[in-house]
Amino acid sequence: MIPKKDFPEYYKIVKRPMCFEMIEKKFKSGKYKNLESFFIDLSLITENVFLCPNIEEKYRRNACDLVDHIKSILVCLKCSPDT
């Protein structure tokens, strides 16, 4: 999660904060009923980081990397013989 002390404006702008820790908790508690809801939360991470103009570049780079990984996974899932 983006540190509140470093970027307090993030939490004023972003209405649906998401982070890997939250995703992990949801996963472990069985809240994800399908892949779509899981990928929606992953996408929230990437969308949220671009809403705030003062976020450090490292967060934006990480978000772009995440988007690339999500796209790769989706391509693999579409090609999977199990789908």
C-alpha positions as CSV (number, residue, x, y, z in Angstrom):
1,M,0.0,0.0,0.0
2,I,1.2,3.5,-0.7
3,P,2.4,5.0,2.6
4,K,-0.2,7.4,4.0
5,K,2.4,9.5,5.7
6,D,4.3,10.0,2.4
7,F,1.3,10.6,0.2
8,P,-1.8,11.7,2.2
9,E,-3.4,13.2,-0.9
10,Y,-3.6,9.7,-2.4
11,Y,-6.2,8.7,0.1
12,K,-8.2,11.8,-0.6
13,I,-8.2,11.2,-4.4
14,V,-8.4,7.4,-4.5
15,K,-11.9,6.1,-3.6
16,R,-11.1,2.4,-3.7
17,P,-7.5,1.8,-2.5
18,M,-6.1,-1.7,-3.2
19,C,-2.8,-3.3,-2.5
20,F,-1.3,-6.8,-2.6
21,E,-1.8,-7.3,1.1
22,M,-5.5,-6.7,0.7
23,I,-5.6,-9.1,-2.3
24,E,-3.8,-11.7,-0.3
25,K,-6.3,-11.4,2.6
26,K,-9.2,-11.7,0.2
27,F,-7.7,-14.7,-1.5
28,K,-7.0,-16.5,1.7
29,S,-10.5,-15.8,3.0
30,G,-12.1,-17.2,-0.2
31,K,-13.6,-13.8,-1.2
32,Y,-12.6,-14.3,-4.9
33,K,-15.3,-16.4,-6.5
34,N,-13.8,-16.1,-10.0
35,L,-10.7,-14.8,-11.8
36,E,-12.5,-11.7,-13.0
37,S,-12.9,-10.3,-9.5
38,F,-9.2,-11.1,-8.8
39,F,-8.1,-9.3,-11.9
40,I,-10.4,-6.3,-11.1
41,D,-8.5,-5.8,-7.9
42,L,-5.2,-6.1,-9.6
43,S,-6.3,-3.5,-12.1
44,L,-7.3,-1.2,-9.3
45,I,-3.7,-1.2,-8.1
46,T,-2.6,0.0,-11.4
47,E,-5.4,2.5,-12.0
48,N,-5.1,4.1,-8.6
49,V,-1.4,4.9,-8.9
50,F,-2.0,7.1,-11.9
51,L,-4.8,9.1,-10.2
52,C,-2.4,11.0,-8.0
53,P,0.0,13.4,-9.7
54,N,2.6,13.4,-6.9
55,I,3.2,9.7,-6.7
56,E,6.8,8.6,-7.0
57,E,7.9,7.3,-10.4
58,K,8.8,3.9,-8.9
59,Y,5.1,3.2,-8.1
60,R,4.1,4.1,-11.6
61,R,6.8,1.8,-13.1
62,N,5.7,-1.0,-10.8
63,A,2.1,-0.4,-11.9
64,C,3.1,-0.6,-15.6
65,D,5.0,-3.9,-14.9
66,L,1.9,-5.3,-13.2
67,V,-0.3,-4.4,-16.2
68,D,2.2,-6.2,-18.5
69,H,2.1,-9.3,-16.3
70,I,-1.7,-9.3,-16.1
71,K,-1.9,-9.1,-19.9
72,S,0.5,-12.0,-20.3
73,I,-1.5,-14.1,-17.8
74,L,-4.7,-13.4,-19.6
75,V,-3.2,-14.3,-23.0
76,C,-2.0,-17.6,-21.5
77,L,-5.4,-18.3,-19.9
78,K,-7.1,-17.8,-23.3
79,C,-4.7,-20.2,-24.9
80,S,-5.1,-22.8,-22.2
81,P,-6.7,-26.1,-23.2
82,D,-8.7,-26.0,-20.0
83,T,-10.6,-22.8,-20.9
